[in-house]
Each structure stands twice: as C-alpha cells, then as structure tokens.
C-alpha cells in the first residue's frame, strides 16, 4: 500500500488525501489487501491498482477482486 500522493499517479487525476495504490496480484491477495487498507485508513475512498493498458486478463483479475475499471491514465513519462 502506498498513498497516491507519493506516486507518479499524483499527476494524473485529482486524488484524495487517503487514496492508495495496491500492487497487482491474484484476486484473493488483492481482496485481502483491500480489507487491510480500509481497516488501516477509514478515510480511504479510492484504491488504485495499476495494470498495463489494454491488458484484459489483468483487468478481469482486478474485477474478480471487487474492483471496477474506470479509466486509463498517462504518466508524465508518457507511460500509460
């Protein structure tokens, strides 16, 4: 878990002070991580899991973990 304010994502969308990123993993591990995030910071309103743009397999795994696809972003480095 890392706060979005401490990542490159901070330049890509208007984030909340308690928005966090969680590393991509399998659905079970991510679900467990999401529970821990909300337990540790009750002010968290958004969890971001970054996956490669267009990677439908990883997006599907994130959805199986309870997430929903919202948008693609481009970092200042040009990576999407």
C-alpha positions in Angstrom: 0.0 0.0 0.0 1.2 3.4 -0.9 -0.6 6.8 -0.9 -1.2 8.1 -4.4 0.3 11.4 -3.2 3.7 9.6 -3.0 3.4 8.1 -6.5 3.6 9.2 -10.2 -0.2 8.9 -10.3 -0.5 12.1 -8.3 -0.1 14.0 -11.6 -2.8 12.1 -13.5 -6.1 12.8 -11.7 -7.5 14.8 -8.7 -6.9 12.4 -5.9 -8.0 12.3 -2.3 -5.5 12.6 0.6 -6.2 9.0 1.6 -6.3 7.4 -1.9 -3.9 4.5 -2.1 -2.3 2.1 -4.6 -2.1 -1.6 -4.2 0.2 -3.8 -6.2 -1.4 -6.1 -8.8 -1.6 -9.7 -7.7 -4.1 -12.5 -7.8 -7.7 -11.7 -6.8 -7.5 -13.3 -3.3 -4.4 -11.4 -2.4 -5.8 -8.2 -3.6 -9.1 -8.7 -1.8 -7.1 -9.2 1.4 -5.0 -6.1 0.7 -8.2 -4.0 0.2 -9.6 -5.1 3.5 -6.3 -4.2 5.2 -6.3 -0.8 3.6 -9.8 0.1 4.7 -9.0 -1.2 8.2 -5.9 0.9 8.5 -7.3 4.1 7.0 -11.1 4.5 7.4 -10.8 7.8 5.3 -9.6 5.9 2.2 -12.2 6.4 -0.6 -10.3 5.0 -3.5 -7.8 2.2 -4.2 -5.9 2.1 -7.4 -4.3 -1.0 -9.0 -2.2 -0.1 -12.0 -2.2 -2.6 -14.8 -0.9 -2.3 -18.4 -3.3 -0.5 -20.7 -5.4 -3.0 -22.6 -4.4 -6.0 -20.6 -7.8 -7.5 -20.3 -6.6 -10.5 -18.3 -5.2 -8.3 -15.5 -8.3 -6.1 -15.7 -10.5 -9.2 -15.3 -8.5 -10.4 -12.3 -8.9 -6.9 -10.7 -12.7 -7.1 -11.3 -12.7 -10.6 -9.7 -11.1 -8.9 -6.7 -14.0 -6.5 -6.4 -12.6 -3.6 -8.4 -14.1 -1.9 -11.5 -12.3 -0.4 -14.4 -12.6 3.3 -14.5 -10.0 4.9 -16.8 -6.6 4.7 -18.4 -4.1 7.5 -17.5 -0.8 8.7 -18.9 2.1 9.4 -16.6 4.4 12.3 -17.2 6.9 9.8 -18.6 4.5 9.0 -21.4 3.7 5.5 -20.0 0.1 4.6 -19.9 
